[in-house]
C-alpha cells in the first residue's frame, strides 16, 4: 500500500494534478481575455438589484443551450473538481489574474452569485450572473420567453404570487415585495420586465 506522500508523487496522480492546474490556468486566461466580458458581467451582477437578479435567472432558464456553449465550457474549466459546482477556492483561482479585484471583492462576488446560499456556485447561478451584459440581454430573443415562464397564468402580467412561486426559497417574501416596490408596481408587464435590464 502506498503512503500519502508516495501517492502524491505517483505518475497517475502527478498527471491529474498537472491536468487540473492546466485547466485552472486556461480558465484564468480565458477570464482575463479582453474579448471576454464575463468578469465585467459578474461584477455587474453583484451590484444588480434583486429584480434584475431574479429576472436574469428566468432569462438564463429560457436561453437556448447552444447560445450558452462558451459559458458552459468556461464553467467546466473553473469547476476543476468536476462536481457541477464552483467552490470559493476554485472561483478565487479563476479570478487570480484579475489583480484589480481584491480578495474581499472576489468573496463578495462569489456570495452574490450563490443565489441559493449553498456555499457553491452551481451551473445555473454561473450562467445567470454571466448574462448580466445588458446588450446581450436586450438583443436576446429569449427575453419574451423568460417573461412567459414567469407569467404562469398567461395574463400578460407577472404577479407577486408568480414571482414568489418561481423564486422561493432563493428570495424571501420581503425581498419579492422590495423588488416590486422598487419599481412602484404591484405586478409587472413585459415593458416593466425589460426595464429591469436597462
C-alpha positions in Angstrom: 0.0 0.0 0.0 1.3 3.5 -0.9 1.9 6.1 1.7 0.2 9.5 1.3 3.5 11.1 0.1 4.1 8.3 -2.3 0.6 8.5 -3.7 1.1 12.3 -4.4 4.2 11.6 -6.4 2.8 8.6 -8.3 2.8 9.3 -12.0 -1.0 8.9 -12.4 -1.7 11.4 -9.5 1.0 13.8 -10.8 -0.7 13.8 -14.2 -4.1 14.5 -12.7 -2.7 17.4 -10.6 -1.0 18.8 -13.8 -4.2 18.5 -15.8 -6.1 20.3 -13.0 -3.6 23.1 -12.8 -3.5 23.5 -16.6 -7.3 23.7 -16.7 -7.4 26.4 -14.0 -4.7 28.3 -15.8 -6.7 28.1 -19.1 -9.8 29.3 -17.2 -7.9 32.2 -15.6 -6.5 33.2 -19.0 -10.0 33.0 -20.6 -11.4 35.2 -17.9 -8.5 37.6 -18.5 -9.1 37.8 -22.3 -10.1 41.4 -23.1 -12.6 40.0 -25.6 -14.4 38.0 -22.9 -16.7 40.2 -20.9 -17.7 37.6 -18.3 -15.8 39.2 -15.4 -17.5 42.6 -16.1 -20.8 40.8 -16.3 -20.1 39.0 -12.9 -19.2 42.3 -11.3 -22.3 44.0 -12.7 -24.4 41.1 -11.4 -23.0 41.5 -7.9 -24.2 45.2 -7.9 -27.6 44.4 -9.5 -30.8 44.8 -7.6 -32.9 41.8 -6.6 -35.4 42.3 -9.5 -32.5 42.2 -12.0 -31.1 39.1 -10.5 -34.5 37.4 -10.4 -35.2 38.3 -14.0 -31.8 37.1 -15.1 -32.5 33.7 -13.6 -35.6 33.5 -15.8 -33.6 34.6 -18.9 -30.9 32.0 -18.2 -33.5 29.3 -17.9 -35.1 30.4 -21.2 -31.9 30.8 -23.2 -31.2 28.1 -25.8 -28.3 25.8 -24.8 -26.4 26.4 -28.0 -26.2 30.2 -27.1 -24.6 29.3 -23.8 -21.9 27.0 -25.1 -18.9 29.3 -24.4 -20.2 30.0 -20.9 -20.8 26.3 -20.3 -17.2 25.5 -21.4 -15.9 28.2 -19.0 -17.9 26.9 -16.1 -16.4 23.4 -16.7 -12.9 24.8 -16.8 -13.4 26.6 -13.4 -15.1 23.6 -11.9 -11.8 21.6 -11.6 -13.4 19.0 -9.2 -16.0 18.2 -11.9 -18.8 18.3 -9.3 -21.1 20.7 -11.1 -20.4 23.4 -8.5 -17.7 26.0 -8.2 -16.1 26.4 -4.8 -14.9 29.6 -3.4 -11.3 28.4 -3.8 -11.9 27.5 -7.5 -13.5 30.9 -8.1 -10.6 32.7 -6.4 -8.1 30.7 -8.6 -10.1 31.6 -11.8 -10.0 35.3 -10.9 -6.4 35.3 -9.7 -5.1 37.1 -12.8 -7.6 40.0 -12.2 -5.4 42.0 -9.8 -7.9 44.9 -10.0 -10.4 42.7 -8.0 -9.1 42.3 -4.4 -9.8 39.2 -2.3 -12.7 40.8 -0.4 -14.4 41.7 -3.6 -13.9 38.2 -5.0 -15.6 36.8 -1.9 -18.5 39.3 -2.1 -18.9 38.5 -5.8 -19.0 34.7 -5.0 -21.7 35.2 -2.4 -23.7 37.4 -4.7 -23.6 34.7 -7.3 -24.6 32.0 -4.8 -28.3 32.8 -5.1 -29.3 29.6 -3.3 -26.9 30.3 -0.4 -25.5 26.7 -0.7 -21.8 27.7 -0.4 -21.2 26.9 -4.0 -22.0 28.5 -7.4 -23.9 25.9 -9.5 -24.2 26.0 -13.2 -27.4 27.9 -13.4 -26.2 30.5 -10.9 -23.0 31.0 -13.0 -25.0 31.3 -16.2 -27.4 33.7 -14.6 -24.6 36.0 -13.4 -22.7 35.7 -16.7 -25.6 37.0 -18.7 -25.5 40.4 -17.0 -24.3 42.1 -20.2 -27.2 44.4 -21.0 -26.6 44.5 -24.7 -26.6 40.7 -24.8 -29.9 40.5 -22.9 -31.8 43.2 -24.8 -30.8 41.6 -28.1 -31.7 38.1 -26.8 -34.9 36.7 -28.3 -35.3 34.7 -25.1 -36.4 37.8 -23.1 -40.1 37.3 -24.1 -39.8 33.6 -23.4 -38.4 34.4 -19.9 -41.3 36.7 -19.3 -43.7 34.0 -20.3 -42.0 31.5 -18.0 -42.8 33.8 -15.0 -46.3 34.7 -16.2 -47.6 31.3 -15.4 -51.3 32.2 -15.8 -50.6 33.9 -19.2 -52.5 37.1 -18.4 -49.6 39.3 -19.6 -48.5 40.3 -16.1 -46.2 38.8 -13.5 -47.9 39.0 -10.1 -46.2 38.9 -6.7 -47.5 35.3 -6.3 -46.0 34.3 -9.6 -42.6 35.8 -8.5 -42.9 34.0 -5.2 -43.8 30.7 -6.7 -40.8 30.9 -9.1 -38.1 32.4 -6.9 -38.8 30.9 -3.4 -36.8 30.0 -1.4 -34.0 31.9 -3.1 -35.8 35.1 -2.4 -37.7 35.8 0.8 -41.2 37.3 0.6 -39.9 40.6 1.9 -37.3 40.6 -0.9 -40.0 40.0 -3.5 -42.1 42.8 -2.0 -39.0 45.0 -2.2 -38.5 44.1 -5.9 -41.9 45.3 -6.8 -41.8 48.3 -4.5 -38.5 49.4 -6.2 -40.5 49.5 -9.5 -43.5 51.1 -7.8 -45.6 48.2 -9.2 -47.9 45.5 -7.8 -47.4 43.4 -10.9 -45.1 43.6 -14.0 -45.9 43.7 -17.6 -43.4 42.9 -20.3 -42.2 46.5 -20.5 -41.5 46.6 -16.8 -39.7 43.3 -17.1 -37.5 44.7 -19.9 -36.9 47.8 -17.9 -35.2 45.6 -15.2 -32.3 45.2 -17.6 -31.8 48.8 -18.6 
